[in-house]
Amino acid sequence: MRIRPLRRPPARLVPILAATALSAGCINTFWRTEARAIARPGAADTSYADVRTPVKAHLVDGSTVMFRSGARITHERIIGSGETYALLDSVPRGIRAEVPLDSVVGLETFEGKVLAGQSTIVSLAATAVGAAATIALFKAIFGSCPTVYAADSGGAPALQAEGFSYAIAPLLEHRDLDPLRVRPDADGMVRLELRNEALETHFLNHVELVALRHAAGSRAVPDQRGWPAAVGDVRALDAATDRAGRDVRDVLAAADGRLFASAPSTVGAASAGDLDDWIDIEARDLPPGDSVAVVLRLRNSLLNTVLLYEGMLGGRDAPQWLSEGLQHIGNTLDLARWYVRTMGMHASVEGVPARAGGDGAAHARLGDVGPLAFRDVAIVLPRAAPNASRVRVRLRFVADNWRIDHAAVAATVARPAPVSVALSRVVVPTPARGGGPTVDSAALGALAAADGRYLETQPGQRMVLEFATPATPAADLSSESPMTTTTYLLAWQGWYREWIRGSWLAEPTRTTAFVPGDSAVATALARWRTRQDELERAFYASRVPVR
């Protein structure tokens, strides 16, 4: 784990990129779940990719080979001048001219030069999962954004959230707001365990809690823009029908693990130019007001996983695309605008005029949230007329992109003043060089503010984040009146760098440049449909082990 300053986009571009970021959901993914020999295409496969940017090969024995001047990638090996490093070592042990792809866990792009004024600070946490875990890591080829856990009522760690999704390059860095199911302990402390359970390098810029005191009968959730809201008078849907004509009210009625998924007929009929499914929902007998909120508990399917790994990263040019292509603002904006236009969930209200430009008739968009952790959210929408007692809303999305556990309508939306609770301490349970739990002041400094310092974590790392909730009488958030309660939400910001699996480079799913568009989504949907059961079983059973 390292803390280091990184280049950030010019300040004038941050709002643009934030508005068009790929989504508010993470591509959590694995690919193959067992170590195996890579099938060789044979001598007839003479294709290769020349990667001009620095790359780092992480090998199954725990060592690393750094190709600072780039490399050539063929179906069998990575060729170049590579410095070799043993596990947890910072001194090169020699030079390698090539690395077989079947020894590569993942290939990572990295900065090949240190800019003036930058420095690297090594924290107290481990910098690798350790040699003993590399075989388990290779079998659990799973990727995710940073994940956060908290102890449940029995003391076992329970998944709370996954963060800054689809931020696969520095220019796509963004902020997430996730509701938590936590309460302060007797000392007023909230403790969260931050993990890197992925074949990725995570760069965390800022972490804080947001405390929202609200009416006891309401629910505190982020809205579609990531702003905190308290929704009240939450009521069941009076009607809910999907594109296939199914009445889906029953499956959406409660958060009970029965999940909405698109009808097989809708998924099978999806094609370029007509990718969408939708749910038409209706609420009646609403009290006076000028807005409503569609309240959802949901996560994504693995469709985005297939789109990312077999589409965007499915060629041998993937390292170059990640490190060079996505460093150009124009390329990144083009990709982000396409993704925002196509993916996510688009909501429109019957009787409300379409917005000029943008997404046609849609009045709001919810970004993808990732397939691992369910997220509670609210899509806040206008009514067709002031005090209208009936609303009809269409939720439109790419077929089979969502798994929805619960849907309801809230008649009231309030905006309580949020209270920021700063990170007070970072504790490393298992420091890299041994010993017991240790306070990491360098990590705390890196996460304290959204600035130029980032906490860099590697697969298998974990740490405990401690937040001391306010205890002064004027801001006491731990003692609730009968009329109010407090919900804590996690606000965190950063980006991550995907590790490109050796098996993808050996057996690419595309040989031409990736072109964003309906055809790419239709191809991913067809692949996902044929392997859905296999992928879901492996995905939810696979994690990189943490120490």
KAWO-V174344 format. One record per residue. N is the residue number from 1. RES is the residue in three letters. PSI is psi in whole degrees, 0 to 359 (999 if undefined). Layout:
# KAWO-V174344
n=N res=RES psi=PSI
n=N res=RES psi=PSI
This chain:
# KAWO-V174344
n=1 res=MET psi=128
n=2 res=ARG psi=153
n=3 res=ILE psi=123
n=4 res=ARG psi=145
n=5 res=PRO psi=143
n=6 res=LEU psi=156
n=7 res=ARG psi=142
n=8 res=ARG psi=156
n=9 res=PRO psi=152
n=10 res=PRO psi=145
n=11 res=ALA psi=324
n=12 res=ARG psi=342
n=13 res=LEU psi=344
n=14 res=VAL psi=314
n=15 res=PRO psi=324
n=16 res=ILE psi=312
n=17 res=LEU psi=323
n=18 res=ALA psi=322
n=19 res=ALA psi=335
n=20 res=THR psi=18
n=21 res=ALA psi=152
n=22 res=LEU psi=320
n=23 res=SER psi=173
n=24 res=ALA psi=41
n=25 res=GLY psi=155
n=26 res=CYS psi=146
n=27 res=ILE psi=97
n=28 res=ASN psi=130
n=29 res=THR psi=159
n=30 res=PHE psi=175
n=31 res=TRP psi=251
n=32 res=ARG psi=145
n=33 res=THR psi=1
n=34 res=GLU psi=141
n=35 res=ALA psi=135
n=36 res=ARG psi=160
n=37 res=ALA psi=140
n=38 res=ILE psi=126
n=39 res=ALA psi=125
n=40 res=ARG psi=131
n=41 res=PRO psi=344
n=42 res=GLY psi=177
n=43 res=ALA psi=337
n=44 res=ALA psi=338
n=45 res=ASP psi=99
n=46 res=THR psi=10
n=47 res=SER psi=153
n=48 res=TYR psi=169
n=49 res=ALA psi=132
n=50 res=ASP psi=117
n=51 res=VAL psi=119
n=52 res=ARG psi=349
n=53 res=THR psi=159
n=54 res=PRO psi=141
n=55 res=VAL psi=155
n=56 res=LYS psi=123
n=57 res=ALA psi=121
n=58 res=HIS psi=122
n=59 res=LEU psi=162
n=60 res=VAL psi=340
n=61 res=ASP psi=6
n=62 res=GLY psi=351
n=63 res=SER psi=171
n=64 res=THR psi=142
n=65 res=VAL psi=124
n=66 res=MET psi=117
n=67 res=PHE psi=90
n=68 res=ARG psi=335
n=69 res=SER psi=15
n=70 res=GLY psi=185
n=71 res=ALA psi=167
n=72 res=ARG psi=133
n=73 res=ILE psi=119
n=74 res=THR psi=187
n=75 res=HIS psi=351
n=76 res=GLU psi=331
n=77 res=ARG psi=167
n=78 res=ILE psi=126
n=79 res=ILE psi=132
n=80 res=GLY psi=194
n=81 res=SER psi=103
n=82 res=GLY psi=130
n=83 res=GLU psi=133
n=84 res=THR psi=139
n=85 res=TYR psi=134
n=86 res=ALA psi=166
n=87 res=LEU psi=129
n=88 res=LEU psi=19
n=89 res=ASP psi=144
n=90 res=SER psi=3
n=91 res=VAL psi=125
n=92 res=PRO psi=143
n=93 res=ARG psi=355
n=94 res=GLY psi=186
n=95 res=ILE psi=136
n=96 res=ARG psi=138
n=97 res=ALA psi=342
n=98 res=GLU psi=158
n=99 res=VAL psi=124
n=100 res=PRO psi=138
n=101 res=LEU psi=333
n=102 res=ASP psi=0
n=103 res=SER psi=2
n=104 res=VAL psi=120
n=105 res=VAL psi=312
n=106 res=GLY psi=151
n=107 res=LEU psi=128
n=108 res=GLU psi=134
n=109 res=THR psi=157
n=110 res=PHE psi=166
n=111 res=GLU psi=125
n=112 res=GLY psi=357
n=113 res=LYS psi=154
n=114 res=VAL psi=121
n=115 res=LEU psi=156
n=116 res=ALA psi=134
n=117 res=GLY psi=351
n=118 res=GLN psi=152
n=119 res=SER psi=159
n=120 res=THR psi=127
n=121 res=ILE psi=121
n=122 res=VAL psi=124
n=123 res=SER psi=184
n=124 res=LEU psi=348
n=125 res=ALA psi=163
n=126 res=ALA psi=150
n=127 res=THR psi=6
n=128 res=ALA psi=162
n=129 res=VAL psi=342
n=130 res=GLY psi=151
n=131 res=ALA psi=324
n=132 res=ALA psi=339
n=133 res=ALA psi=357
n=134 res=THR psi=325
n=135 res=ILE psi=317
n=136 res=ALA psi=320
n=137 res=LEU psi=318
n=138 res=PHE psi=324
n=139 res=LYS psi=328
n=140 res=ALA psi=62
n=141 res=ILE psi=88
n=142 res=PHE psi=138
n=143 res=GLY psi=149
n=144 res=SER psi=164
n=145 res=CYS psi=176
n=146 res=PRO psi=141
n=147 res=THR psi=151
n=148 res=VAL psi=134
n=149 res=TYR psi=156
n=150 res=ALA psi=153
n=151 res=ALA psi=136
n=152 res=ASP psi=189
n=153 res=SER psi=337
n=154 res=GLY psi=2
n=155 res=GLY psi=357
n=156 res=ALA psi=147
n=157 res=PRO psi=131
n=158 res=ALA psi=132
n=159 res=LEU psi=131
n=160 res=GLN psi=319
n=161 res=ALA psi=162
n=162 res=GLU psi=144
n=163 res=GLY psi=165
n=164 res=PHE psi=69
n=165 res=SER psi=149
n=166 res=TYR psi=12
n=167 res=ALA psi=72
n=168 res=ILE psi=11
n=169 res=ALA psi=157
n=170 res=PRO psi=324
n=171 res=LEU psi=346
n=172 res=LEU psi=10
n=173 res=GLU psi=135
n=174 res=HIS psi=178
n=175 res=ARG psi=138
n=176 res=ASP psi=153
n=177 res=LEU psi=117
n=178 res=ASP psi=126
n=179 res=PRO psi=143
n=180 res=LEU psi=152
n=181 res=ARG psi=69
n=182 res=VAL psi=157
n=183 res=ARG psi=150
n=184 res=PRO psi=150
n=185 res=ASP psi=189
n=186 res=ALA psi=336
n=187 res=ASP psi=7
n=188 res=GLY psi=19
n=189 res=MET psi=136
n=190 res=VAL psi=127
n=191 res=ARG psi=130
n=192 res=LEU psi=143
n=193 res=GLU psi=118
n=194 res=LEU psi=130
n=195 res=ARG psi=150
n=196 res=ASN psi=98
n=197 res=GLU psi=26
n=198 res=ALA psi=163
n=199 res=LEU psi=68
n=200 res=GLU psi=160
n=201 res=THR psi=125
n=202 res=HIS psi=141
n=203 res=PHE psi=101
n=204 res=LEU psi=128
n=205 res=ASN psi=317
n=206 res=HIS psi=142
n=207 res=VAL psi=133
n=208 res=GLU psi=163
n=209 res=LEU psi=150
n=210 res=VAL psi=119
n=211 res=ALA psi=128
n=212 res=LEU psi=110
n=213 res=ARG psi=128
n=214 res=HIS psi=171
n=215 res=ALA psi=141
n=216 res=ALA psi=332
n=217 res=GLY psi=359
n=218 res=SER psi=173
n=219 res=ARG psi=136
n=220 res=ALA psi=122
n=221 res=VAL psi=160
n=222 res=PRO psi=149
n=223 res=ASP psi=188
n=224 res=GLN psi=342
n=225 res=ARG psi=0
n=226 res=GLY psi=20
n=227 res=TRP psi=141
n=228 res=PRO psi=142
n=229 res=ALA psi=155
n=230 res=ALA psi=115
n=231 res=VAL psi=136
n=232 res=GLY psi=173
n=233 res=ASP psi=53
n=234 res=VAL psi=128
n=235 res=ARG psi=155
n=236 res=ALA psi=156
n=237 res=LEU psi=142
n=238 res=ASP psi=339
n=239 res=ALA psi=147
n=240 res=ALA psi=114
n=241 res=THR psi=132
n=242 res=ASP psi=180
n=243 res=ARG psi=330
n=244 res=ALA psi=358
n=245 res=GLY psi=8
n=246 res=ARG psi=139
n=247 res=ASP psi=112
n=248 res=VAL psi=17
n=249 res=ARG psi=318
n=250 res=ASP psi=316
n=251 res=VAL psi=336
n=252 res=LEU psi=359
n=253 res=ALA psi=332
n=254 res=ALA psi=155
n=255 res=ALA psi=82
n=256 res=ASP psi=10
n=257 res=GLY psi=352
n=258 res=ARG psi=117
n=259 res=LEU psi=136
n=260 res=PHE psi=135
n=261 res=ALA psi=151
n=262 res=SER psi=147
n=263 res=ALA psi=141
n=264 res=PRO psi=324
n=265 res=SER psi=323
n=266 res=THR psi=317
n=267 res=VAL psi=317
n=268 res=GLY psi=331
n=269 res=ALA psi=349
n=270 res=ALA psi=140
n=271 res=SER psi=167
n=272 res=ALA psi=129
n=273 res=GLY psi=343
n=274 res=ASP psi=74
n=275 res=LEU psi=349
n=276 res=ASP psi=150
n=277 res=ASP psi=169
n=278 res=TRP psi=163
n=279 res=ILE psi=123
n=280 res=ASP psi=119
n=281 res=ILE psi=155
n=282 res=GLU psi=140
n=283 res=ALA psi=136
n=284 res=ARG psi=167
n=285 res=ASP psi=43
n=286 res=LEU psi=147
n=287 res=PRO psi=168
n=288 res=PRO psi=149
n=289 res=GLY psi=169
n=290 res=ASP psi=2
n=291 res=SER psi=166
n=292 res=VAL psi=170
n=293 res=ALA psi=131
n=294 res=VAL psi=115
n=295 res=VAL psi=125
n=296 res=LEU psi=146
n=297 res=ARG psi=118
n=298 res=LEU psi=166
n=299 res=ARG psi=171
n=300 res=ASN psi=158
n=301 res=SER psi=187
n=302 res=LEU psi=14
n=303 res=LEU psi=318
n=304 res=ASN psi=328
n=305 res=THR psi=312
n=306 res=VAL psi=320
n=307 res=LEU psi=318
n=308 res=LEU psi=308
n=309 res=TYR psi=328
n=310 res=GLU psi=347
n=311 res=GLY psi=282
n=312 res=MET psi=315
n=313 res=LEU psi=17
n=314 res=GLY psi=4
n=315 res=GLY psi=166
n=316 res=ARG psi=350
n=317 res=ASP psi=4
n=318 res=ALA psi=317
n=319 res=PRO psi=320
n=320 res=GLN psi=321
n=321 res=TRP psi=317
n=322 res=LEU psi=316
n=323 res=SER psi=328
n=324 res=GLU psi=311
n=325 res=GLY psi=316
n=326 res=LEU psi=5
n=327 res=GLN psi=349
n=328 res=HIS psi=125
n=329 res=ILE psi=320
n=330 res=GLY psi=313
n=331 res=ASN psi=315
n=332 res=THR psi=318
n=333 res=LEU psi=319
n=334 res=ASP psi=314
n=335 res=LEU psi=314
n=336 res=ALA psi=318
n=337 res=ARG psi=320
n=338 res=TRP psi=315
n=339 res=TYR psi=317
n=340 res=VAL psi=321
n=341 res=ARG psi=327
n=342 res=THR psi=312
n=343 res=MET psi=183
n=344 res=GLY psi=199
n=345 res=MET psi=126
n=346 res=HIS psi=125
n=347 res=ALA psi=134
n=348 res=SER psi=147
n=349 res=VAL psi=128
n=350 res=GLU psi=130
n=351 res=GLY psi=355
n=352 res=VAL psi=127
n=353 res=PRO psi=146
n=354 res=ALA psi=148
n=355 res=ARG psi=148
n=356 res=ALA psi=129
n=357 res=GLY psi=190
n=358 res=GLY psi=224
n=359 res=ASP psi=54
n=360 res=GLY psi=238
n=361 res=ALA psi=354
n=362 res=ALA psi=139
n=363 res=HIS psi=349
n=364 res=ALA psi=156
n=365 res=ARG psi=132
n=366 res=LEU psi=126
n=367 res=GLY psi=159
n=368 res=ASP psi=145
n=369 res=VAL psi=354
n=370 res=GLY psi=157
n=371 res=PRO psi=6
n=372 res=LEU psi=301
n=373 res=ALA psi=131
n=374 res=PHE psi=143
n=375 res=ARG psi=136
n=376 res=ASP psi=125
n=377 res=VAL psi=166
n=378 res=ALA psi=130
n=379 res=ILE psi=109
n=380 res=VAL psi=129
n=381 res=LEU psi=153
n=382 res=PRO psi=155
n=383 res=ARG psi=160
n=384 res=ALA psi=333
n=385 res=ALA psi=152
n=386 res=PRO psi=132
n=387 res=ASN psi=17
n=388 res=ALA psi=133
n=389 res=SER psi=357
n=390 res=ARG psi=136
n=391 res=VAL psi=143
n=392 res=ARG psi=127
n=393 res=VAL psi=136
n=394 res=ARG psi=125
n=395 res=LEU psi=112
n=396 res=ARG psi=139
n=397 res=PHE psi=159
n=398 res=VAL psi=134
n=399 res=ALA psi=132
n=400 res=ASP psi=22
n=401 res=ASN psi=349
n=402 res=TRP psi=151
n=403 res=ARG psi=113
n=404 res=ILE psi=122
n=405 res=ASP psi=329
n=406 res=HIS psi=144
n=407 res=ALA psi=138
n=408 res=ALA psi=177
n=409 res=VAL psi=133
n=410 res=ALA psi=130
n=411 res=ALA psi=340
n=412 res=THR psi=147
n=413 res=VAL psi=121
n=414 res=ALA psi=160
n=415 res=ARG psi=76
n=416 res=PRO psi=152
n=417 res=ALA psi=121
n=418 res=PRO psi=150
n=419 res=VAL psi=125
n=420 res=SER psi=133
n=421 res=VAL psi=108
n=422 res=ALA psi=152
n=423 res=LEU psi=128
n=424 res=SER psi=336
n=425 res=ARG psi=146
n=426 res=VAL psi=126
n=427 res=VAL psi=128
n=428 res=VAL psi=113
n=429 res=PRO psi=323
n=430 res=THR psi=88
n=431 res=PRO psi=156
n=432 res=ALA psi=322
n=433 res=ARG psi=19
n=434 res=GLY psi=179
n=435 res=GLY psi=178
n=436 res=GLY psi=186
n=437 res=PRO psi=137
n=438 res=THR psi=138
n=439 res=VAL psi=132
n=440 res=ASP psi=96
n=441 res=SER psi=330
n=442 res=ALA psi=318
n=443 res=ALA psi=319
n=444 res=LEU psi=316
n=445 res=GLY psi=324
n=446 res=ALA psi=326
n=447 res=LEU psi=356
n=448 res=ALA psi=332
n=449 res=ALA psi=156
n=450 res=ALA psi=88
n=451 res=ASP psi=208
n=452 res=GLY psi=5
n=453 res=ARG psi=138
n=454 res=TYR psi=141
n=455 res=LEU psi=117
n=456 res=GLU psi=123
n=457 res=THR psi=150
n=458 res=GLN psi=165
n=459 res=PRO psi=135
n=460 res=GLY psi=356
n=461 res=GLN psi=152
n=462 res=ARG psi=156
n=463 res=MET psi=160
n=464 res=VAL psi=126
n=465 res=LEU psi=126
n=466 res=GLU psi=133
n=467 res=PHE psi=121
n=468 res=ALA psi=111
n=469 res=THR psi=150
n=470 res=PRO psi=143
n=471 res=ALA psi=3
n=472 res=THR psi=148
n=473 res=PRO psi=326
n=474 res=ALA psi=339
n=475 res=ALA psi=33
n=476 res=ASP psi=110
n=477 res=LEU psi=1
n=478 res=SER psi=338
n=479 res=SER psi=111
n=480 res=GLU psi=144
n=481 res=SER psi=164
n=482 res=PRO psi=339
n=483 res=MET psi=350
n=484 res=THR psi=163
n=485 res=THR psi=168
n=486 res=THR psi=131
n=487 res=THR psi=139
n=488 res=TYR psi=136
n=489 res=LEU psi=147
n=490 res=LEU psi=122
n=491 res=ALA psi=122
n=492 res=TRP psi=152
n=493 res=GLN psi=143
n=494 res=GLY psi=197
n=495 res=TRP psi=173
n=496 res=TYR psi=157
n=497 res=ARG psi=119
n=498 res=GLU psi=138
n=499 res=TRP psi=129
n=500 res=ILE psi=118
n=501 res=ARG psi=144
n=502 res=GLY psi=325
n=503 res=SER psi=328
n=504 res=TRP psi=320
n=505 res=LEU psi=326
n=506 res=ALA psi=324
n=507 res=GLU psi=71
n=508 res=PRO psi=147
n=509 res=THR psi=355
n=510 res=ARG psi=150
n=511 res=THR psi=359
n=512 res=THR psi=168
n=513 res=ALA psi=143
n=514 res=PHE psi=132
n=515 res=VAL psi=112
n=516 res=PRO psi=141
n=517 res=GLY psi=177
n=518 res=ASP psi=324
n=519 res=SER psi=321
n=520 res=ALA psi=320
n=521 res=VAL psi=319
n=522 res=ALA psi=321
n=523 res=THR psi=315
n=524 res=ALA psi=319
n=525 res=LEU psi=320
n=526 res=ALA psi=319
n=527 res=ARG psi=317
n=528 res=TRP psi=318
n=529 res=ARG psi=322
n=530 res=THR psi=344
n=531 res=ARG psi=17
n=532 res=GLN psi=308
n=533 res=ASP psi=316
n=534 res=GLU psi=313
n=535 res=LEU psi=319
n=536 res=GLU psi=317
n=537 res=ARG psi=314
n=538 res=ALA psi=320
n=539 res=PHE psi=310
n=540 res=TYR psi=358
n=541 res=ALA psi=1
n=542 res=SER psi=130
n=543 res=ARG psi=151
n=544 res=VAL psi=128
n=545 res=PRO psi=140
n=546 res=VAL psi=155
n=547 res=ARG psi=999
